Amino acid sequence: MTDTARANTVYDARIESAEGHLLRRAGEWIASAAEMFFGGDGTDTRQAEVVIRRRSDDEAVYRFAPGSFEEAEAECDDIERSLASMSAAEFEDAYLKRS
């Protein structure tokens, strides 16, 4: 990898379901079903996180703390813009070196 390689050739960002135990996932499913029953699309109750993965081996290199699906979508959009506009080194400095 060179410092001038575009970040989106090295990394990918995606929304994934937040990891949790079985009881939590069951509760989210019930709440989502209730939301859809009342006319929603079920996304308000789902927990999601944004995961940055290395394209070469699909390894997760960073996970953002779980939040709502809508928050994860907005964060993922921001990261995808950064991936497209930054070099891999710039992206690593901005996102992967967060403590």
C-alpha positions, 0 to 999 in steps of 0.5 A: 500500500502506498501513501497515495492510494485512495482510502476506498481502494483499501477500506470499506465502510458498512452498516452491520447489526450491533452485536448483542446477546440473544435476549437483546436481539429478540427484544429489538425484533419485537420492538421493530415488529411493533413499530411496523404494525403502527406504520413505521419501517422498523428502523427506529428500534434497530441498533446498528454500528458502522464497521470499517473493514480492510478490503484485502481480507475483510477484517474489521479494523474499527467498529463505531459504538452502536447507535440507532440505524439512522445514526449509523446511516449518517455516519456511514455516509460521512465515512464513505465520503472520506474514503473517496476523498482521502488517501489511505494514510490520511484516512488512517490518521483521521479514523483508525487512530481514534482512541 
